[in-house]
Amino acid sequence: MAGEVLRVQGGTPLVGELTVRGAKNLVPKAMVAALLGTTPSRLRNIPDIADVGIVSELVELHGVRVTPGDEPGELVLDPSAVEDADVVAVAAHAGSSRIPVLLCGPLLHRTGRAFIPDLGGCRIGDRPIDFHLDALRAFGAVVDKRPDGLYLKAPERLRGTLLTLPYPSVGATEQVLLTAVLADGVTELRNAAVEPEIVDLIAVLQKMGANISLHTDRTIRVVGVDELRGATHRSMPDRLEVASWACTALATQGDVFVRGARQVDMMTFLNVFRAVGGEIDITDDGIRFWHPGGPLTPLHLETDVHPGFMTDWQQPLVVALTQASGVSIVHETVFEGRLGYTDALVQMGATIQLFRECLGGQPCRYGQRNYAHSAVIAGPSKLYGADLEIPDLRGGFSYVIAALAAQGHSTLRNVGIIKRGYEDFLGKLAGLGADVEWVPAS
Ligand code: UD1
């Protein structure tokens, strides 16, 4: 797929229904959690996305048996024979995903050591792992950073500790959870991230026998246990994918029912969608999103950690905001480099200007530094088809939305990256009436 080019003929409102499955930001982590058990875990609602394939291969290299379950989208992970993996085989996964770093705690508990290849993930800023490594060291791990990756050892059983995150990082919170559950004694994590995917991971770990409590002040307390068993768990739906399709409906003046979408995970998004002028109908089976006709309303928005407006919702929404009548301001406060994709929207006819200042809201960590992290979007703009190279997962999907909303045709290269997080996205687009086709790369 990566070598092919997607040709998108824009201008057709997308109408119809699609189904979202388990969350990309939960499922790979629940798969890593399975390593902590002594018996098999059964995970349900697993999407067919590249990140799941990568994590399957990685845990298999460490002796976990991964097999399909009884129902579609079910995976069984048997960790009874976890062992050291061949470093060269693990290193072959360098740069493919950021999930491997979460294997540290579980591997240290199971085998006393871990090798983590150089990390990948989307190019949306520096994405350091200093919080992860500081936490692992506080648990008693010895971390040796080498050019090919991280070599970790646990000279003795890891012990619970008191930690405060400098920022409520999702990954670092998960790192602490996956390490603290089998550590000796109590771990208290302050300033933790509390995203719904983290709460779902806590649910998985509790099913396995862990003792974790989540307090209202972003403190997580874990009482370590000696052993965990396997769990059966159905993943929460992918609220990032839901928002992407919602914004596609809005930007193309369409009407899309997203089966499987769950209101409680995305109340902040739903409020914003309505504020822009989109309509929603929430049912037990999913959520219908549509453009009711007439002009859309501009707004000021700031991305934030949960329960704020999620940074991964920002890119698809900005495409819809290019169609709002007036000036919108978007202040990205979670990642410093997550507005670069707007260059392509400007190339397509949008009026978007980036600023280094914190516009419109509270000053954030990036305010006095050299990061263009605020965007001013003036609309409505007519978008025109363009030839684009997809930069990262969420930015990439926003190019697809823009191409669908534009007049004329666009060609999109490097589309394979979207497969990392969107299951059967081409089939879903076709099901909504989008005019898309593969063309050979020239
Ligand atoms: C996860 C999500 C991603 C989402 C992000 C924020 C997955 C697979 N990815 O990414 O979709 O956009 O949460 O909701 O779940 N930071 C540090 N040092 C660290 C760790 C993080 O400085 O050791 C900083 C990051 O650079 C960033 C901020 O903390 O500025 C938030 O990052 P984090 O929440 O850790 O994001 P991820 O877990 O990588």
Residues whose N, C-alpha, C, O or C-beta is under 5 A from the ligand:
A	BS01	UD1	K24 N25 R127 P128 I129 D130 F131 H132 Y167 P168 S169 V170 G171 A172 T311 D312 V334 F335
